[in-house]
Amino acid sequence: MFRLKILTSFAAAHCLINYQGDCENLHGHNWRVEVTVRAGGLDEAGLGIDFKILKAETNQLLKTLDHKYLNELPPFSGLSPSSENISRFLFRELSSKLNTDNIKVETITVWESDFACASYSEE
């Protein structure tokens, strides 16, 4: 089993719903996103998945979040756009685009600061 990981980022604002504290106020982050996929085998070039494809699909999805107010986006309608919910959203969206018999999105980790992150997987 091979594991491949990319790291990318986006900038966005949000406020937490039903939260008692400063983070219920509008604020932003420079979010970092780690995408980990697993590959059961390698292709003729010796690759599980081309990093170029993994980066392109991830960055295309992140464009829908970049420089946006996350609370106003349909995926977070009535849902707090926490790091946890963002990681689950990204996991499900990327899984629908990337998963094959050989490739599976394993974990999405969303960092809201250098010291705090949330990860989502379905295993």
Jmol script that loads the backbone (N, CA, C; Angstrom):
load data "model"
ATOM      1  N   MET A   1       0.859  -1.183   0.000  1.00  0.00           N
ATOM      2  CA  MET A   1       0.000   0.000   0.000  1.00  0.00           C
ATOM      3  C   MET A   1       0.895   1.233   0.000  1.00  0.00           C
ATOM      4  N   PHE A   2       0.591   2.167  -0.877  1.00  0.00           N
ATOM      5  CA  PHE A   2       1.325   3.428  -0.948  1.00  0.00           C
ATOM      6  C   PHE A   2       0.430   4.545  -0.443  1.00  0.00           C
ATOM      7  N   ARG A   3       1.021   5.529   0.211  1.00  0.00           N
ATOM      8  CA  ARG A   3       0.313   6.732   0.640  1.00  0.00           C
ATOM      9  C   ARG A   3       0.989   7.923   0.008  1.00  0.00           C
ATOM     10  N   LEU A   4       0.189   8.777  -0.590  1.00  0.00           N
ATOM     11  CA  LEU A   4       0.691   9.988  -1.224  1.00  0.00           C
ATOM     12  C   LEU A   4       0.002  11.169  -0.573  1.00  0.00           C
ATOM     13  N   LYS A   5       0.739  12.261  -0.413  1.00  0.00           N
ATOM     14  CA  LYS A   5       0.195  13.421   0.280  1.00  0.00           C
ATOM     15  C   LYS A   5       0.603  14.697  -0.448  1.00  0.00           C
ATOM     16  N   ILE A   6      -0.345  15.625  -0.540  1.00  0.00           N
ATOM     17  CA  ILE A   6      -0.029  16.967  -1.013  1.00  0.00           C
ATOM     18  C   ILE A   6      -0.454  17.961   0.057  1.00  0.00           C
ATOM     19  N   LEU A   7       0.143  19.117  -0.005  1.00  0.00           N
ATOM     20  CA  LEU A   7      -0.180  20.212   0.901  1.00  0.00           C
ATOM     21  C   LEU A   7      -0.470  21.435   0.047  1.00  0.00           C
ATOM     22  N   THR A   8      -1.588  22.088   0.311  1.00  0.00           N
ATOM     23  CA  THR A   8      -1.965  23.294  -0.418  1.00  0.00           C
ATOM     24  C   THR A   8      -2.675  24.221   0.559  1.00  0.00           C
ATOM     25  N   SER A   9      -3.240  25.316   0.061  1.00  0.00           N
ATOM     26  CA  SER A   9      -3.855  26.279   0.984  1.00  0.00           C
ATOM     27  C   SER A   9      -4.920  27.108   0.283  1.00  0.00           C
ATOM     28  N   PHE A  10      -5.708  27.776   1.105  1.00  0.00           N
ATOM     29  CA  PHE A  10      -6.665  28.765   0.635  1.00  0.00           C
ATOM     30  C   PHE A  10      -6.904  29.751   1.772  1.00  0.00           C
ATOM     31  N   ALA A  11      -7.429  30.906   1.442  1.00  0.00           N
ATOM     32  CA  ALA A  11      -7.746  31.925   2.443  1.00  0.00           C
ATOM     33  C   ALA A  11      -9.258  32.139   2.430  1.00  0.00           C
ATOM     34  N   ALA A  12      -9.850  32.203   3.617  1.00  0.00           N
ATOM     35  CA  ALA A  12     -11.302  32.416   3.697  1.00  0.00           C
ATOM     36  C   ALA A  12     -11.670  32.892   5.093  1.00  0.00           C
ATOM     37  N   ALA A  13     -12.862  33.488   5.151  1.00  0.00           N
ATOM     38  CA  ALA A  13     -13.411  33.964   6.419  1.00  0.00           C
ATOM     39  C   ALA A  13     -14.567  33.066   6.843  1.00  0.00           C
ATOM     40  N   HIS A  14     -14.830  33.050   8.133  1.00  0.00           N
ATOM     41  CA  HIS A  14     -15.972  32.313   8.662  1.00  0.00           C
ATOM     42  C   HIS A  14     -16.276  32.810  10.067  1.00  0.00           C
ATOM     43  N   CYS A  15     -17.383  32.367  10.588  1.00  0.00           N
ATOM     44  CA  CYS A  15     -17.679  32.515  12.012  1.00  0.00           C
ATOM     45  C   CYS A  15     -18.373  31.239  12.444  1.00  0.00           C
ATOM     46  N   LEU A  16     -18.077  30.798  13.632  1.00  0.00           N
ATOM     47  CA  LEU A  16     -18.646  29.554  14.131  1.00  0.00           C
ATOM     48  C   LEU A  16     -20.054  29.787  14.662  1.00  0.00           C
ATOM     49  N   ILE A  17     -20.921  28.860  14.382  1.00  0.00           N
ATOM     50  CA  ILE A  17     -22.323  28.919  14.807  1.00  0.00           C
ATOM     51  C   ILE A  17     -22.446  28.187  16.143  1.00  0.00           C
ATOM     52  N   ASN A  18     -23.280  28.733  17.041  1.00  0.00           N
ATOM     53  CA  ASN A  18     -23.517  28.118  18.351  1.00  0.00           C
ATOM     54  C   ASN A  18     -22.239  27.955  19.156  1.00  0.00           C
ATOM     55  N   TYR A  19     -21.359  28.916  19.031  1.00  0.00           N
ATOM     56  CA  TYR A  19     -20.091  28.902  19.744  1.00  0.00           C
ATOM     57  C   TYR A  19     -20.061  30.092  20.674  1.00  0.00           C
ATOM     58  N   GLN A  20     -19.634  29.893  21.877  1.00  0.00           N
ATOM     59  CA  GLN A  20     -19.547  30.976  22.845  1.00  0.00           C
ATOM     60  C   GLN A  20     -18.096  31.408  22.962  1.00  0.00           C
ATOM     61  N   GLY A  21     -17.742  32.485  22.296  1.00  0.00           N
ATOM     62  CA  GLY A  21     -16.366  32.961  22.347  1.00  0.00           C
ATOM     63  C   GLY A  21     -16.037  33.793  21.133  1.00  0.00           C
ATOM     64  N   ASP A  22     -14.806  34.219  21.066  1.00  0.00           N
ATOM     65  CA  ASP A  22     -14.372  35.121  20.003  1.00  0.00           C
ATOM     66  C   ASP A  22     -14.615  34.577  18.599  1.00  0.00           C
ATOM     67  N   CYS A  23     -14.534  33.272  18.428  1.00  0.00           N
ATOM     68  CA  CYS A  23     -14.648  32.688  17.084  1.00  0.00           C
ATOM     69  C   CYS A  23     -16.067  32.694  16.529  1.00  0.00           C
ATOM     70  N   GLU A  24     -17.043  33.136  17.334  1.00  0.00           N
ATOM     71  CA  GLU A  24     -18.379  33.312  16.771  1.00  0.00           C
ATOM     72  C   GLU A  24     -18.449  34.617  15.970  1.00  0.00           C
ATOM     73  N   ASN A  25     -17.431  35.459  16.114  1.00  0.00           N
ATOM     74  CA  ASN A  25     -17.337  36.694  15.330  1.00  0.00           C
ATOM     75  C   ASN A  25     -16.634  36.405  13.998  1.00  0.00           C
ATOM     76  N   LEU A  26     -16.936  37.217  13.019  1.00  0.00           N
ATOM     77  CA  LEU A  26     -16.320  37.080  11.701  1.00  0.00           C
ATOM     78  C   LEU A  26     -14.800  37.202  11.829  1.00  0.00           C
ATOM     79  N   HIS A  27     -14.087  36.228  11.273  1.00  0.00           N
ATOM     80  CA  HIS A  27     -12.624  36.247  11.256  1.00  0.00           C
ATOM     81  C   HIS A  27     -12.156  35.350  10.110  1.00  0.00           C
ATOM     82  N   GLY A  28     -10.892  35.414   9.788  1.00  0.00           N
ATOM     83  CA  GLY A  28     -10.384  34.631   8.669  1.00  0.00           C
ATOM     84  C   GLY A  28      -9.152  33.831   9.024  1.00  0.00           C
ATOM     85  N   HIS A  29      -8.829  32.930   8.125  1.00  0.00           N
ATOM     86  CA  HIS A  29      -7.650  32.086   8.276  1.00  0.00           C
ATOM     87  C   HIS A  29      -6.979  31.927   6.917  1.00  0.00           C
ATOM     88  N   ASN A  30      -5.708  31.659   6.958  1.00  0.00           N
ATOM     89  CA  ASN A  30      -4.998  31.123   5.814  1.00  0.00           C
ATOM     90  C   ASN A  30      -4.925  29.620   6.075  1.00  0.00           C
ATOM     91  N   TRP A  31      -5.927  28.908   5.568  1.00  0.00           N
ATOM     92  CA  TRP A  31      -6.090  27.488   5.826  1.00  0.00           C
ATOM     93  C   TRP A  31      -5.056  26.696   5.024  1.00  0.00           C
ATOM     94  N   ARG A  32      -4.472  25.685   5.654  1.00  0.00           N
ATOM     95  CA  ARG A  32      -3.626  24.724   4.939  1.00  0.00           C
ATOM     96  C   ARG A  32      -4.398  23.413   4.866  1.00  0.00           C
ATOM     97  N   VAL A  33      -4.274  22.749   3.739  1.00  0.00           N
ATOM     98  CA  VAL A  33      -5.011  21.515   3.515  1.00  0.00           C
ATOM     99  C   VAL A  33      -4.035  20.418   3.114  1.00  0.00           C
ATOM    100  N   GLU A  34      -4.071  19.319   3.859  1.00  0.00           N
ATOM    101  CA  GLU A  34      -3.306  18.125   3.515  1.00  0.00           C
ATOM    102  C   GLU A  34      -4.272  17.095   2.951  1.00  0.00           C
ATOM    103  N   VAL A  35      -3.943  16.582   1.801  1.00  0.00           N
ATOM    104  CA  VAL A  35      -4.736  15.523   1.173  1.00  0.00           C
ATOM    105  C   VAL A  35      -3.868  14.272   1.119  1.00  0.00           C
ATOM    106  N   THR A  36      -4.345  13.204   1.732  1.00  0.00           N
ATOM    107  CA  THR A  36      -3.633  11.935   1.707  1.00  0.00           C
ATOM    108  C   THR A  36      -4.494  10.912   0.978  1.00  0.00           C
ATOM    109  N   VAL A  37      -3.914  10.281  -0.033  1.00  0.00           N
ATOM    110  CA  VAL A  37      -4.583   9.206  -0.756  1.00  0.00           C
ATOM    111  C   VAL A  37      -3.746   7.944  -0.625  1.00  0.00           C
ATOM    112  N   ARG A  38      -4.399   6.822  -0.783  1.00  0.00           N
ATOM    113  CA  ARG A  38      -3.654   5.559  -0.801  1.00  0.00           C
ATOM    114  C   ARG A  38      -3.827   4.909  -2.169  1.00  0.00           C
ATOM    115  N   ALA A  39      -2.788   4.257  -2.583  1.00  0.00           N
ATOM    116  CA  ALA A  39      -2.785   3.556  -3.861  1.00  0.00           C
ATOM    117  C   ALA A  39      -2.417   2.100  -3.618  1.00  0.00           C
ATOM    118  N   GLY A  40      -3.203   1.217  -4.163  1.00  0.00           N
ATOM    119  CA  GLY A  40      -2.942  -0.207  -3.997  1.00  0.00           C
ATOM    120  C   GLY A  40      -1.834  -0.709  -4.907  1.00  0.00           C
ATOM    121  N   GLY A  41      -1.580   0.022  -5.981  1.00  0.00           N
ATOM    122  CA  GLY A  41      -0.554  -0.389  -6.930  1.00  0.00           C
ATOM    123  C   GLY A  41      -0.044   0.812  -7.698  1.00  0.00           C
ATOM    124  N   LEU A  42       0.934   0.555  -8.545  1.00  0.00           N
ATOM    125  CA  LEU A  42       1.559   1.610  -9.330  1.00  0.00           C
ATOM    126  C   LEU A  42       1.273   1.399 -10.806  1.00  0.00           C
ATOM    127  N   ASP A  43       1.244   2.497 -11.551  1.00  0.00           N
ATOM    128  CA  ASP A  43       1.048   2.403 -12.995  1.00  0.00           C
ATOM    129  C   ASP A  43       2.381   2.119 -13.691  1.00  0.00           C
ATOM    130  N   GLU A  44       2.370   2.151 -15.028  1.00  0.00           N
ATOM    131  CA  GLU A  44       3.568   1.845 -15.805  1.00  0.00           C
ATOM    132  C   GLU A  44       4.711   2.816 -15.534  1.00  0.00           C
ATOM    133  N   ALA A  45       4.373   4.029 -15.094  1.00  0.00           N
ATOM    134  CA  ALA A  45       5.392   5.040 -14.793  1.00  0.00           C
ATOM    135  C   ALA A  45       5.897   4.926 -13.355  1.00  0.00           C
ATOM    136  N   GLY A  46       5.352   3.975 -12.606  1.00  0.00           N
ATOM    137  CA  GLY A  46       5.755   3.814 -11.213  1.00  0.00           C
ATOM    138  C   GLY A  46       5.042   4.755 -10.264  1.00  0.00           C
ATOM    139  N   LEU A  47       3.867   5.254 -10.669  1.00  0.00           N
ATOM    140  CA  LEU A  47       3.110   6.215  -9.863  1.00  0.00           C
ATOM    141  C   LEU A  47       1.813   5.602  -9.359  1.00  0.00           C
ATOM    142  N   GLY A  48       1.442   5.951  -8.126  1.00  0.00           N
ATOM    143  CA  GLY A  48       0.122   5.603  -7.628  1.00  0.00           C
ATOM    144  C   GLY A  48      -0.925   6.494  -8.274  1.00  0.00           C
ATOM    145  N   ILE A  49      -0.667   7.782  -8.236  1.00  0.00           N
ATOM    146  CA  ILE A  49      -1.449   8.808  -8.931  1.00  0.00           C
ATOM    147  C   ILE A  49      -0.477   9.946  -9.201  1.00  0.00           C
ATOM    148  N   ASP A  50      -0.603  10.541 -10.341  1.00  0.00           N
ATOM    149  CA  ASP A  50       0.268  11.664 -10.693  1.00  0.00           C
ATOM    150  C   ASP A  50      -0.041  12.822  -9.738  1.00  0.00           C
ATOM    151  N   PHE A  51       0.988  13.354  -9.076  1.00  0.00           N
ATOM    152  CA  PHE A  51       0.776  14.499  -8.185  1.00  0.00           C
ATOM    153  C   PHE A  51       0.106  15.654  -8.918  1.00  0.00           C
ATOM    154  N   LYS A  52       0.387  15.790 -10.204  1.00  0.00           N
ATOM    155  CA  LYS A  52      -0.222  16.855 -11.004  1.00  0.00           C
ATOM    156  C   LYS A  52      -1.746  16.739 -10.997  1.00  0.00           C
ATOM    157  N   ILE A  53      -2.259  15.526 -11.111  1.00  0.00           N
ATOM    158  CA  ILE A  53      -3.710  15.294 -11.087  1.00  0.00           C
ATOM    159  C   ILE A  53      -4.259  15.564  -9.690  1.00  0.00           C
ATOM    160  N   LEU A  54      -3.578  15.064  -8.688  1.00  0.00           N
ATOM    161  CA  LEU A  54      -4.022  15.259  -7.308  1.00  0.00           C
ATOM    162  C   LEU A  54      -4.069  16.742  -6.949  1.00  0.00           C
ATOM    163  N   LYS A  55      -3.042  17.484  -7.332  1.00  0.00           N
ATOM    164  CA  LYS A  55      -3.003  18.926  -7.060  1.00  0.00           C
ATOM    165  C   LYS A  55      -4.087  19.661  -7.840  1.00  0.00           C
ATOM    166  N   ALA A  56      -4.265  19.310  -9.111  1.00  0.00           N
ATOM    167  CA  ALA A  56      -5.247  20.008  -9.948  1.00  0.00           C
ATOM    168  C   ALA A  56      -6.664  19.829  -9.408  1.00  0.00           C
ATOM    169  N   GLU A  57      -7.031  18.599  -9.071  1.00  0.00           N
ATOM    170  CA  GLU A  57      -8.384  18.349  -8.550  1.00  0.00           C
ATOM    171  C   GLU A  57      -8.606  19.055  -7.213  1.00  0.00           C
ATOM    172  N   THR A  58      -7.601  19.008  -6.356  1.00  0.00           N
ATOM    173  CA  THR A  58      -7.712  19.657  -5.050  1.00  0.00           C
ATOM    174  C   THR A  58      -7.815  21.165  -5.206  1.00  0.00           C
ATOM    175  N   ASN A  59      -6.944  21.750  -6.003  1.00  0.00           N
ATOM    176  CA  ASN A  59      -6.958  23.203  -6.163  1.00  0.00           C
ATOM    177  C   ASN A  59      -8.218  23.696  -6.863  1.00  0.00           C
ATOM    178  N   GLN A  60      -8.762  22.905  -7.778  1.00  0.00           N
ATOM    179  CA  GLN A  60     -10.029  23.268  -8.416  1.00  0.00           C
ATOM    180  C   GLN A  60     -11.137  23.355  -7.366  1.00  0.00           C
ATOM    181  N   LEU A  61     -11.172  22.400  -6.453  1.00  0.00           N
ATOM    182  CA  LEU A  61     -12.175  22.415  -5.380  1.00  0.00           C
ATOM    183  C   LEU A  61     -11.938  23.585  -4.431  1.00  0.00           C
ATOM    184  N   LEU A  62     -10.691  23.840  -4.084  1.00  0.00           N
ATOM    185  CA  LEU A  62     -10.396  24.930  -3.146  1.00  0.00           C
ATOM    186  C   LEU A  62     -10.724  26.300  -3.728  1.00  0.00           C
ATOM    187  N   LYS A  63     -10.746  26.423  -5.042  1.00  0.00           N
ATOM    188  CA  LYS A  63     -11.144  27.693  -5.667  1.00  0.00           C
ATOM    189  C   LYS A  63     -12.567  28.079  -5.276  1.00  0.00           C
ATOM    190  N   THR A  64     -13.399  27.088  -4.981  1.00  0.00           N
ATOM    191  CA  THR A  64     -14.780  27.390  -4.589  1.00  0.00           C
ATOM    192  C   THR A  64     -14.857  27.973  -3.181  1.00  0.00           C
ATOM    193  N   LEU A  65     -13.766  27.814  -2.403  1.00  0.00           N
ATOM    194  CA  LEU A  65     -13.723  28.322  -1.027  1.00  0.00           C
ATOM    195  C   LEU A  65     -12.829  29.549  -0.875  1.00  0.00           C
ATOM    196  N   ASP A  66     -11.863  29.690  -1.758  1.00  0.00           N
ATOM    197  CA  ASP A  66     -10.828  30.711  -1.609  1.00  0.00           C
ATOM    198  C   ASP A  66     -11.392  32.127  -1.665  1.00  0.00           C
ATOM    199  N   HIS A  67     -10.994  32.929  -0.693  1.00  0.00           N
ATOM    200  CA  HIS A  67     -11.405  34.330  -0.562  1.00  0.00           C
ATOM    201  C   HIS A  67     -12.922  34.482  -0.523  1.00  0.00           C
ATOM    202  N   LYS A  68     -13.560  33.547   0.181  1.00  0.00           N
ATOM    203  CA  LYS A  68     -15.011  33.576   0.352  1.00  0.00           C
ATOM    204  C   LYS A  68     -15.342  33.641   1.836  1.00  0.00           C
ATOM    205  N   TYR A  69     -16.585  34.027   2.111  1.00  0.00           N
ATOM    206  CA  TYR A  69     -17.146  33.936   3.456  1.00  0.00           C
ATOM    207  C   TYR A  69     -17.841  32.587   3.520  1.00  0.00           C
ATOM    208  N   LEU A  70     -17.244  31.628   4.177  1.00  0.00           N
ATOM    209  CA  LEU A  70     -17.683  30.243   4.123  1.00  0.00           C
ATOM    210  C   LEU A  70     -19.118  30.038   4.592  1.00  0.00           C
ATOM    211  N   ASN A  71     -19.564  30.823   5.553  1.00  0.00           N
ATOM    212  CA  ASN A  71     -20.925  30.683   6.068  1.00  0.00           C
ATOM    213  C   ASN A  71     -21.977  30.901   4.987  1.00  0.00           C
ATOM    214  N   GLU A  72     -21.642  31.620   3.938  1.00  0.00           N
ATOM    215  CA  GLU A  72     -22.597  31.916   2.869  1.00  0.00           C
ATOM    216  C   GLU A  72     -22.598  30.867   1.753  1.00  0.00           C
ATOM    217  N   LEU A  73     -21.717  29.904   1.801  1.00  0.00           N
ATOM    218  CA  LEU A  73     -21.624  28.903   0.742  1.00  0.00           C
ATOM    219  C   LEU A  73     -22.574  27.742   1.001  1.00  0.00           C
ATOM    220  N   PRO A  74     -23.193  27.192  -0.051  1.00  0.00           N
ATOM    221  CA  PRO A  74     -24.162  26.101   0.117  1.00  0.00           C
ATOM    222  C   PRO A  74     -23.682  24.903   0.944  1.00  0.00           C
ATOM    223  N   PRO A  75     -22.423  24.459   0.831  1.00  0.00           N
ATOM    224  CA  PRO A  75     -22.038  23.297   1.649  1.00  0.00           C
ATOM    225  C   PRO A  75     -22.147  23.540   3.153  1.00  0.00           C
ATOM    226  N   PHE A  76     -22.161  24.806   3.553  1.00  0.00           N
ATOM    227  CA  PHE A  76     -22.186  25.124   4.979  1.00  0.00           C
ATOM    228  C   PHE A  76     -23.471  25.846   5.376  1.00  0.00           C
ATOM    229  N   SER A  77     -24.485  25.728   4.566  1.00  0.00           N
ATOM    230  CA  SER A  77     -25.774  26.338   4.867  1.00  0.00           C
ATOM    231  C   SER A  77     -26.335  25.726   6.150  1.00  0.00           C
ATOM    232  N   GLY A  78     -26.442  26.543   7.188  1.00  0.00           N
ATOM    233  CA  GLY A  78     -26.942  26.081   8.476  1.00  0.00           C
ATOM    234  C   GLY A  78     -25.971  25.196   9.233  1.00  0.00           C
ATOM    235  N   LEU A  79     -24.743  25.137   8.761  1.00  0.00           N
ATOM    236  CA  LEU A  79     -23.725  24.281   9.347  1.00  0.00           C
ATOM    237  C   LEU A  79     -22.505  25.132   9.664  1.00  0.00           C
ATOM    238  N   SER A  80     -21.973  24.991  10.825  1.00  0.00           N
ATOM    239  CA  SER A  80     -20.800  25.764  11.200  1.00  0.00           C
ATOM    240  C   SER A  80     -19.611  25.351  10.327  1.00  0.00           C
ATOM    241  N   PRO A  81     -18.987  26.295   9.616  1.00  0.00           N
ATOM    242  CA  PRO A  81     -17.840  25.958   8.775  1.00  0.00           C
ATOM    243  C   PRO A  81     -16.554  25.825   9.598  1.00  0.00           C
ATOM    244  N   SER A  82     -16.579  24.874  10.491  1.00  0.00           N
ATOM    245  CA  SER A  82     -15.432  24.581  11.347  1.00  0.00           C
ATOM    246  C   SER A  82     -14.382  23.817  10.537  1.00  0.00           C
ATOM    247  N   SER A  83     -13.205  23.697  11.082  1.00  0.00           N
ATOM    248  CA  SER A  83     -12.166  22.884  10.430  1.00  0.00           C
ATOM    249  C   SER A  83     -12.664  21.454  10.225  1.00  0.00           C
ATOM    250  N   GLU A  84     -13.413  20.939  11.189  1.00  0.00           N
ATOM    251  CA  GLU A  84     -13.960  19.592  11.089  1.00  0.00           C
ATOM    252  C   GLU A  84     -14.909  19.470   9.899  1.00  0.00           C
ATOM    253  N   ASN A  85     -15.850  20.413   9.779  1.00  0.00           N
ATOM    254  CA  ASN A  85     -16.814  20.343   8.685  1.00  0.00           C
ATOM    255  C   ASN A  85     -16.171  20.635   7.332  1.00  0.00           C
ATOM    256  N   ILE A  86     -15.178  21.489   7.301  1.00  0.00           N
ATOM    257  CA  ILE A  86     -14.461  21.748   6.049  1.00  0.00           C
ATOM    258  C   ILE A  86     -13.719  20.490   5.611  1.00  0.00           C
ATOM    259  N   SER A  87     -13.063  19.815   6.540  1.00  0.00           N
ATOM    260  CA  SER A  87     -12.330  18.602   6.170  1.00  0.00           C
ATOM    261  C   SER A  87     -13.275  17.516   5.658  1.00  0.00           C
ATOM    262  N   ARG A  88     -14.450  17.380   6.266  1.00  0.00           N
ATOM    263  CA  ARG A  88     -15.429  16.390   5.790  1.00  0.00           C
ATOM    264  C   ARG A  88     -15.941  16.754   4.396  1.00  0.00           C
ATOM    265  N   PHE A  89     -16.243  18.029   4.176  1.00  0.00           N
ATOM    266  CA  PHE A  89     -16.691  18.479   2.853  1.00  0.00           C
ATOM    267  C   PHE A  89     -15.637  18.170   1.790  1.00  0.00           C
ATOM    268  N   LEU A  90     -14.384  18.534   2.054  1.00  0.00           N
ATOM    269  CA  LEU A  90     -13.315  18.289   1.092  1.00  0.00           C
ATOM    270  C   LEU A  90     -13.116  16.799   0.853  1.00  0.00           C
ATOM    271  N   PHE A  91     -13.176  16.000   1.905  1.00  0.00           N
ATOM    272  CA  PHE A  91     -13.033  14.553   1.772  1.00  0.00           C
ATOM    273  C   PHE A  91     -14.079  13.991   0.819  1.00  0.00           C
ATOM    274  N   ARG A  92     -15.319  14.328   1.042  1.00  0.00           N
ATOM    275  CA  ARG A  92     -16.406  13.757   0.230  1.00  0.00           C
ATOM    276  C   ARG A  92     -16.338  14.220  -1.219  1.00  0.00           C
ATOM    277  N   GLU A  93     -16.045  15.496  -1.409  1.00  0.00           N
ATOM    278  CA  GLU A  93     -15.942  16.018  -2.777  1.00  0.00           C
ATOM    279  C   GLU A  93     -14.773  15.399  -3.532  1.00  0.00           C
ATOM    280  N   LEU A  94     -13.613  15.341  -2.909  1.00  0.00           N
ATOM    281  CA  LEU A  94     -12.448  14.760  -3.574  1.00  0.00           C
ATOM    282  C   LEU A  94     -12.616  13.261  -3.786  1.00  0.00           C
ATOM    283  N   SER A  95     -13.240  12.574  -2.857  1.00  0.00           N
ATOM    284  CA  SER A  95     -13.487  11.138  -3.020  1.00  0.00           C
ATOM    285  C   SER A  95     -14.329  10.873  -4.259  1.00  0.00           C
ATOM    286  N   SER A  96     -15.341  11.715  -4.478  1.00  0.00           N
ATOM    287  CA  SER A  96     -16.209  11.506  -5.642  1.00  0.00           C
ATOM    288  C   SER A  96     -15.462  11.736  -6.960  1.00  0.00           C
ATOM    289  N   LYS A  97     -14.399  12.524  -6.929  1.00  0.00           N
ATOM    290  CA  LYS A  97     -13.636  12.811  -8.140  1.00  0.00           C
ATOM    291  C   LYS A  97     -12.451  11.871  -8.348  1.00  0.00           C
ATOM    292  N   LEU A  98     -11.829  11.414  -7.267  1.00  0.00           N
ATOM    293  CA  LEU A  98     -10.554  10.705  -7.372  1.00  0.00           C
ATOM    294  C   LEU A  98     -10.625   9.195  -7.142  1.00  0.00           C
ATOM    295  N   ASN A  99     -11.581   8.737  -6.350  1.00  0.00           N
ATOM    296  CA  ASN A  99     -11.584   7.330  -5.970  1.00  0.00           C
ATOM    297  C   ASN A  99     -11.791   6.405  -7.171  1.00  0.00           C
ATOM    298  N   THR A 100     -10.958   5.382  -7.237  1.00  0.00           N
ATOM    299  CA  THR A 100     -11.051   4.323  -8.242  1.00  0.00           C
ATOM    300  C   THR A 100     -10.837   3.002  -7.518  1.00  0.00           C
ATOM    301  N   ASP A 101     -10.714   1.938  -8.281  1.00  0.00           N
ATOM    302  CA  ASP A 101     -10.390   0.647  -7.655  1.00  0.00           C
ATOM    303  C   ASP A 101      -9.012   0.687  -7.004  1.00  0.00           C
ATOM    304  N   ASN A 102      -8.118   1.532  -7.518  1.00  0.00           N
ATOM    305  CA  ASN A 102      -6.742   1.598  -7.029  1.00  0.00           C
ATOM    306  C   ASN A 102      -6.481   2.768  -6.079  1.00  0.00           C
ATOM    307  N   ILE A 103      -7.171   3.887  -6.275  1.00  0.00           N
ATOM    308  CA  ILE A 103      -6.929   5.120  -5.525  1.00  0.00           C
ATOM    309  C   ILE A 103      -8.104   5.405  -4.597  1.00  0.00           C
ATOM    310  N   LYS A 104      -7.807   5.700  -3.338  1.00  0.00           N
ATOM    311  CA  LYS A 104      -8.839   6.094  -2.368  1.00  0.00           C
ATOM    312  C   LYS A 104      -8.330   7.295  -1.579  1.00  0.00           C
ATOM    313  N   VAL A 105      -9.170   8.319  -1.471  1.00  0.00           N
ATOM    314  CA  VAL A 105      -8.845   9.413  -0.566  1.00  0.00           C
ATOM    315  C   VAL A 105      -8.893   8.824   0.829  1.00  0.00           C
ATOM    316  N   GLU A 106      -7.822   9.001   1.567  1.00  0.00           N
ATOM    317  CA  GLU A 106      -7.724   8.397   2.892  1.00  0.00           C
ATOM    318  C   GLU A 106      -8.067   9.389   4.003  1.00  0.00           C
ATOM    319  N   THR A 107      -7.439  10.558   3.978  1.00  0.00           N
ATOM    320  CA  THR A 107      -7.618  11.546   5.039  1.00  0.00           C
ATOM    321  C   THR A 107      -7.459  12.943   4.465  1.00  0.00           C
ATOM    322  N   ILE A 108      -8.294  13.853   4.952  1.00  0.00           N
ATOM    323  CA  ILE A 108      -8.129  15.279   4.680  1.00  0.00           C
ATOM    324  C   ILE A 108      -7.881  15.944   6.023  1.00  0.00           C
ATOM    325  N   THR A 109      -6.813  16.733   6.095  1.00  0.00           N
ATOM    326  CA  THR A 109      -6.507  17.497   7.295  1.00  0.00           C
ATOM    327  C   THR A 109      -6.537  18.973   6.946  1.00  0.00           C
ATOM    328  N   VAL A 110      -7.278  19.724   7.736  1.00  0.00           N
ATOM    329  CA  VAL A 110      -7.414  21.171   7.529  1.00  0.00           C
ATOM    330  C   VAL A 110      -6.808  21.873   8.730  1.00  0.00           C
ATOM    331  N   TRP A 111      -5.793  22.682   8.459  1.00  0.00           N
ATOM    332  CA  TRP A 111      -5.113  23.474   9.492  1.00  0.00           C
ATOM    333  C   TRP A 111      -5.652  24.898   9.445  1.00  0.00           C
ATOM    334  N   GLU A 112      -6.148  25.398  10.569  1.00  0.00           N
ATOM    335  CA  GLU A 112      -6.579  26.798  10.630  1.00  0.00           C
ATOM    336  C   GLU A 112      -5.504  27.699  11.210  1.00  0.00           C
ATOM    337  N   SER A 113      -4.487  27.093  11.800  1.00  0.00           N
ATOM    338  CA  SER A 113      -3.325  27.830  12.292  1.00  0.00           C
ATOM    339  C   SER A 113      -2.156  26.850  12.301  1.00  0.00           C
ATOM    340  N   ASP A 114      -0.993  27.342  12.688  1.00  0.00           N
ATOM    341  CA  ASP A 114       0.174  26.462  12.777  1.00  0.00           C
ATOM    342  C   ASP A 114       0.034  25.437  13.890  1.00  0.00           C
ATOM    343  N   PHE A 115      -0.938  25.635  14.765  1.00  0.00           N
ATOM    344  CA  PHE A 115      -1.037  24.805  15.964  1.00  0.00           C
ATOM    345  C   PHE A 115      -2.362  24.079  16.117  1.00  0.00           C
ATOM    346  N   ALA A 116      -3.278  24.214  15.146  1.00  0.00           N
ATOM    347  CA  ALA A 116      -4.599  23.600  15.296  1.00  0.00           C
ATOM    348  C   ALA A 116      -5.111  23.083  13.960  1.00  0.00           C
ATOM    349  N   CYS A 117      -5.519  21.807  13.965  1.00  0.00           N
ATOM    350  CA  CYS A 117      -6.054  21.209  12.742  1.00  0.00           C
ATOM    351  C   CYS A 117      -7.118  20.172  13.090  1.00  0.00           C
ATOM    352  N   ALA A 118      -7.872  19.788  12.063  1.00  0.00           N
ATOM    353  CA  ALA A 118      -8.851  18.711  12.185  1.00  0.00           C
ATOM    354  C   ALA A 118      -8.705  17.820  10.956  1.00  0.00           C
ATOM    355  N   SER A 119      -8.851  16.526  11.179  1.00  0.00           N
ATOM    356  CA  SER A 119      -8.750  15.556  10.085  1.00  0.00           C
ATOM    357  C   SER A 119     -10.055  14.800   9.961  1.00  0.00           C
ATOM    358  N   TYR A 120     -10.352  14.378   8.731  1.00  0.00           N
ATOM    359  CA  TYR A 120     -11.546  13.561   8.486  1.00  0.00           C
ATOM    360  C   TYR A 120     -11.186  12.394   7.581  1.00  0.00           C
ATOM    361  N   SER A 121     -11.698  11.231   7.932  1.00  0.00           N
ATOM    362  CA  SER A 121     -11.612  10.045   7.090  1.00  0.00           C
ATOM    363  C   SER A 121     -12.879   9.242   7.340  1.00  0.00           C
ATOM    364  N   GLU A 122     -13.119   8.272   6.503  1.00  0.00           N
ATOM    365  CA  GLU A 122     -14.321   7.438   6.700  1.00  0.00           C
ATOM    366  C   GLU A 122     -13.924   6.004   6.991  1.00  0.00           C
ATOM    367  N   GLU A 123     -12.780   5.835   7.612  1.00  0.00           N
ATOM    368  CA  GLU A 123     -12.334   4.484   7.977  1.00  0.00           C
ATOM    369  C   GLU A 123     -12.035   4.410   9.434  1.00  0.00           C
TER     370      GLU A 123
END
end "model"
wireframe off; spacefill off
backbone 0.3
color backbone group
